[in-house]
Amino acid sequence: MQNEPRFRVLQNVGAPPQTSGRKRRWGHLPLDEIDVDDMIELPMSKEDADRSVSALSSYVWRFSQKTRKKFSVKRNNIGIGIWRVR
């Protein structure tokens, strides 16, 4: 057994560096810029739409809770559509 400490305490080192955080997959969408009855169209394959619609719907719902705007996210024949309804 060694009596050496397994840690060290550093004083006056400042705050940890800022990290950029997790990359937003849908953060580029202009949800705050569209008006009522406008639509954002995301063209993609049916398989990609099936895989992404749940995550996108959750992202849009969280955004709507912050801004009090109402959206509808639906799969359509070209991919996914996001409508601003209120």
N, C-alpha and C positions, 0 to 999 in steps of 0.2 A: 504494500500500500504506500502510496505517495501522499505526502501532505501538501501538495501543490493545489492551489485553488483551481477549480474547473471553469471559472468565469472571471471576468474582470469588470470593474465599474469605471466608466469613463464619464467625466464631468464636463459640463459646458460644451457639449458637442452640437447643440442645436436640435431643431426638429428634423425628422427623417425626410428624405427627398420626396417630392410629390410624384406619384405615379399617374400615368394617364388613365388607369382603370381599364375595365373591360371594353373592348371594341364594341360599339353599338352596331348591330346588324341593320336596324331600321332607322337609325338616327338621322339619316339624310332625307327622310321624307318630309315634305313641306306641310305637315298637318296644321300648323298654326297659321298658314297663309291661305288656305282654301276657304271659300265662302259656303254658306248653306246651299245645297243642291249641286255642289261641285263634286268631282270624282277624281281620285288618283288611280291610274291603271298601272298594274305591275305585270307586264307580259312575262309568262314563264310556262314551262311544260306542265301538263296535268300532274305528273309525279312530284315536281317541285312545289306546285301549288298545294297538293295534298300534304306535303311535308311541312310547309311553311305557314299555312293559314292559322293554325292554332297559336304559334308564337307571335305572329303578326297581330292577331286579334288581341292577345294579351297586352302587347306593347301599346296598341291603339287605346285599349281600355284604360291602362294606367295614365296615358297622356290625357284622356278625356276627364279623368278624375281630377287632374291638376288644373285643367283649364275650363271645366264646366261646359265643354262642347261635346256634342253627341255625334258618334260615327257609327257606320255599319260596314262590316268587313265580310265580303262574300266571294266565293269562288265563282268564276264565270268562264266562258269558253276561251278566253285568251290568257287566263291566269287568275289574278286576284284583283278585286276592285275595292276601294275604300271610299265610301260616300259620306259626306258631311250632311247630317240630317237635322241638326239643331245648333 
